[in-house]
Amino acid sequence: MNHSLTRRGFLRIAGMSGVALLGTREAMSQTPGPAARPADAAPPAAVSVPVAPRLDPKPIPTRSLGRTGVNIPILSLGGMFDTRSAQLYLRQTLAWGVSAWDTADCYENGNSEEGYGRYFQRNPDDRAKVFLTSKSDEHEPKGMANLLQQSLKRLNTTYIDLYLLHGIKTADALTPEVRDWAKSMKAAGSIRHFGFSTHRNMEGLLGNAASLGWIDVVLTSVNYRLLNNRKMLSALDACQKAGVGIIGMKFKGGGPIHPSPEAEERLAAAFVGRGFTLDQAMLKALWEHPAIASVCASMTNFGTMQEYVAAAFDRKTLEAGEFDALRRHALETRGSFCQACGACDAATQGAPVADAMRCLMYENAYGDGRRAREAFRSIPQDLRTRLVRNDWSAVQRCCPNGLPLGQLIADAVERFGV
Ligand code: SF4
């Protein structure tokens, strides 16, 4: 296993094997990717697909995932895309060592799981090479049992390495019944490890995971902004001490308002000298944290995958001045970010304000309107209608980041409809 290959070495190998590493994100995004093809289209002709560099065995560093005893790559593949038409792309991720694949029962209406399942059917020997995560949108045992069977079938596998309650917001979902169900599914061999994912109240839930003793792994929103938050740092520390594995997501720290181009340019300037893109620097900031085993990233085209793999492959760490630049940027653009802290919850009268901010984040920070609309439609309608209100001033006053919530919620309602 050659873990000593440098980023330059990776670039050289990639170049030799016909993979064009393009100079800018804009240019990279033109690389044909799975998301660009219709779901039922045939896989692209081999000539249009970059050739996998022969980097065998795994080139990406791995880390232990809490007390699970499993080592996973520091970069995981987010599965929120239609993987059915991305079979060669999946093979490529594995060739580059991105062997932790994430999905959920609801992603792409099940097509994400179906596509992984299609891959395993065609490449049965690869199943054992993949650390496979899926999630249940049902949070009580009967519904979870049904969804687990559906996921196993779609994924064409007899077991899921990590099964998560999807997107929990409070510890109410972590009941003794759920604990017992997870234990029985492990005993039956249907799942190997159990936990939850969250992008709300993360610090509180990480604390719960650390104290409960039966949560193996948490997939949590975490990014360079949240690493300035003392509560987040101490929750990560508690999880590390308790042996709870942490996988990070939403690593870019995007918010409902996109920071100004000037602010981004100032930040980018801090990394130009060492050749890191902004995304690479943000990934590296998370990889510096010892509690975070892996970062689950959306990589829906070859260019982005190359960029992130190169960052994982390159052992250079951020310097103090670079961390300072991220910290300054986080402070300067604080008013663009919803940290899902829940400080406004009591004033919202049940309106899904933080969820609406997350949908605007997909649209404004990630430029992913389809995902934004999908996420918004997944909010129960009776809750969405609570976003139609004229006066948000009391809620706005609760927000520590000073987000202009009235204006943003009106924007979400207008764009996505209730
Ligand atoms: S108080 Fe502000 S930062 Fe916290 S969840 Fe509400 S909108 Fe987001």
Residues whose N, C-alpha, C, O or C-beta is under 5 A from the ligand:
A	BS01	SF4	F337 C338 Q339 A340 C341 G342 A343 C344 A354 C398 C399 P400 N401
